[in-house]
Amino acid sequence: MLKDITLGQYYSADSVIHRLDPRVKLVATLVFIISIFVASDPIGFAIITIALAAVIIKSRVPFSFMVRGLRSIIVLLLICGLFNLFLTPGDALVKWGKVVITVQGVRAAILMLVRMVYLIIGTSVMTLTTTPNQLTDGLETGLRFLNYIHVPVHEIAMMMSIALRFIPILSDETDKIMKAQTARGAEFDGKGIVKKAKAMVPLLVPLFVSAFRRANDLALAMEARCYHGGEGRTSMKPLHYMRRDAIAYILMLVTAALVICWRVMGRR
C-alpha cells in the first residue's frame, strides 16, 4: 500500500546528512546508482555496503523505517528475480523437464535483487533526509546550466517537488478511503490475486478523483498567485557549499573510485 512507500517522505532529525547541501545528496545518489550497477562481485558490494551503512548511521534515520519501502515492491523483486533465474542461458545447475536453472541465472538473479534493494534504500536515504523544497532548489540550481539550451529546468524541478509532496497526501487519502469503505462492508483482505484486484476498484476510483481534484485546486491556486514559471524568480534560501559538502564530495568520489578500480582489476 501507499503507506509503505518511503520515497518522498521526510524524516526530521538533526544529523550531518540532513545538513548537507541538496546538490551533494543528488549527485551522491546518482554516483551510488552508477556504483551498484558497476559492482559485480562481493568485494565491490562490500565497499558499497560499508559506505551505505555509514551514511544511514550518520543520518539518524531508523533502518526499519528505510526498509519499509521494500514491502511495496516485494512482488516486483520476486518477478525480476524469477525472470533472471529461469531465462538466463548458461551452464545447467538444476534441470527438471523443460525448466532449467543455470549457474549464470542464479548469479544474475542475486545481482538483480541486491541491486534493486540497494537502489530503494539509497534513494530513500536522500528523500528521508531532504525536504521537497530542498530537493527542488538543489535540482534547479544544479541543472541551471541547461537553461542555456532552453531546457525548462525550473518547471521540471517544480513537477518533481509537487509529485513528491503528493505521495504522503495520497497515502493519507488512501487510508481514509479504506476505512470508509471497510465501514460500509468492503473487504480488502481477500485471498487470491483476482479477489484482491477486484477489491482495489472501489478504492482506486475515489483515489483518482481526489488526486485530480487536488491537482486542479493547486493549478487554480498557482494561477491566482500569478505563477508564470521560473523567469525572474529568486530563492528565499540561496544554496551555498560548506566545508562538510566538500568532504562529502571527496568521500563519494573515493568510494566510487574504489568500486570502479576493483571492477577493472577483477577483469584482468
Secondary structure in CASP SS format (residue, H / E / C, confidence):
PFRMAT SS
TARGET T0000
AUTHOR 0000-0000-0000
METHOD secondary structure of the structure
MODEL  1
M C 1.00
L H 1.00
K H 1.00
D H 1.00
I C 1.00
T C 1.00
L C 1.00
G C 1.00
Q C 1.00
Y C 1.00
Y C 1.00
S C 1.00
A C 1.00
D C 1.00
S C 1.00
V H 1.00
I H 1.00
H H 1.00
R H 1.00
L C 1.00
D C 1.00
P H 1.00
R H 1.00
V H 1.00
K H 1.00
L H 1.00
V H 1.00
A H 1.00
T H 1.00
L H 1.00
V H 1.00
F H 1.00
I H 1.00
I H 1.00
S H 1.00
I H 1.00
F H 1.00
V H 1.00
A C 1.00
S C 1.00
D C 1.00
P H 1.00
I H 1.00
G H 1.00
F H 1.00
A H 1.00
I H 1.00
I H 1.00
T H 1.00
I H 1.00
A H 1.00
L H 1.00
A H 1.00
A H 1.00
V H 1.00
I H 1.00
I H 1.00
K H 1.00
S H 1.00
R C 1.00
V C 1.00
P C 1.00
F H 1.00
S H 1.00
F H 1.00
M H 1.00
V H 1.00
R H 1.00
G H 1.00
L H 1.00
R H 1.00
S H 1.00
I H 1.00
I H 1.00
V H 1.00
L H 1.00
L H 1.00
L H 1.00
I H 1.00
C H 1.00
G H 1.00
L H 1.00
F H 1.00
N H 1.00
L H 1.00
F H 1.00
L H 1.00
T C 1.00
P C 1.00
G C 1.00
D C 1.00
A E 1.00
L E 1.00
V E 1.00
K E 1.00
W E 1.00
G C 1.00
K C 1.00
V E 1.00
V E 1.00
I E 1.00
T E 1.00
V H 1.00
Q H 1.00
G H 1.00
V H 1.00
R H 1.00
A H 1.00
A H 1.00
I H 1.00
L H 1.00
M H 1.00
L H 1.00
V H 1.00
R H 1.00
M H 1.00
V H 1.00
Y H 1.00
L H 1.00
I H 1.00
I H 1.00
G H 1.00
T H 1.00
S H 1.00
V H 1.00
M H 1.00
T H 1.00
L H 1.00
T C 1.00
T C 1.00
T C 1.00
P H 1.00
N H 1.00
Q H 1.00
L H 1.00
T H 1.00
D H 1.00
G H 1.00
L H 1.00
E H 1.00
T H 1.00
G H 1.00
L C 1.00
R H 1.00
F H 1.00
L H 1.00
N H 1.00
Y H 1.00
I H 1.00
H C 1.00
V C 1.00
P C 1.00
V H 1.00
H H 1.00
E H 1.00
I H 1.00
A H 1.00
M H 1.00
M H 1.00
M H 1.00
S H 1.00
I H 1.00
A H 1.00
L H 1.00
R H 1.00
F H 1.00
I H 1.00
P H 1.00
I H 1.00
L H 1.00
S H 1.00
D H 1.00
E H 1.00
T H 1.00
D H 1.00
K H 1.00
I H 1.00
M H 1.00
K H 1.00
A H 1.00
Q H 1.00
T H 1.00
A H 1.00
R C 1.00
G C 1.00
A C 1.00
E C 1.00
F C 1.00
D C 1.00
G C 1.00
K C 1.00
G C 1.00
I H 1.00
V H 1.00
K H 1.00
K H 1.00
A H 1.00
K H 1.00
A H 1.00
M H 1.00
V H 1.00
P H 1.00
L H 1.00
L H 1.00
V H 1.00
P H 1.00
L H 1.00
F H 1.00
V H 1.00
S H 1.00
A H 1.00
F H 1.00
R H 1.00
R H 1.00
A H 1.00
N H 1.00
D H 1.00
L H 1.00
A H 1.00
L H 1.00
A H 1.00
M H 1.00
E H 1.00
A H 1.00
R C 1.00
C C 1.00
Y C 1.00
H C 1.00
G C 1.00
G C 1.00
E C 1.00
G C 1.00
R C 1.00
T C 1.00
S C 1.00
M C 1.00
K C 1.00
P C 1.00
L C 1.00
H C 1.00
Y C 1.00
M C 1.00
R H 1.00
R H 1.00
D H 1.00
A H 1.00
I H 1.00
A H 1.00
Y H 1.00
I H 1.00
L H 1.00
M H 1.00
L H 1.00
V H 1.00
T H 1.00
A H 1.00
A H 1.00
L H 1.00
V H 1.00
I H 1.00
C H 1.00
W H 1.00
R H 1.00
V H 1.00
M H 1.00
G H 1.00
R H 1.00
R C 1.00
END
